[in-house]
Amino acid sequence: MADRPTFRGVVWRRACTGGECVEVAYEDEWVGVRDGKQGDDSPVLAFTAEEWRAFLQEAKTGAFDPS
């Protein structure tokens, strides 16, 4: 697998709920997630496409819902 990308010059997509925003971008086989309020100053969490798909699947089942 390629080295972790820099996520510079990519298109960030924003999702907000209750004033809290995250941004997601794709580069090669990687997915970057950052804090929407910090924008370019935010650290980026990077996931492989496979890790991201697994996360989304679990989120759809409610695995991360607060108890």
Buried (B, 14 or more C-beta within 10 A) or exposed (E): EEEBBEBEEBEBEEEEEEEEBBBBBBBEEBBBBBBBEEEEEBEBEBBBEEEBEEBEEEEEEEEEEEE
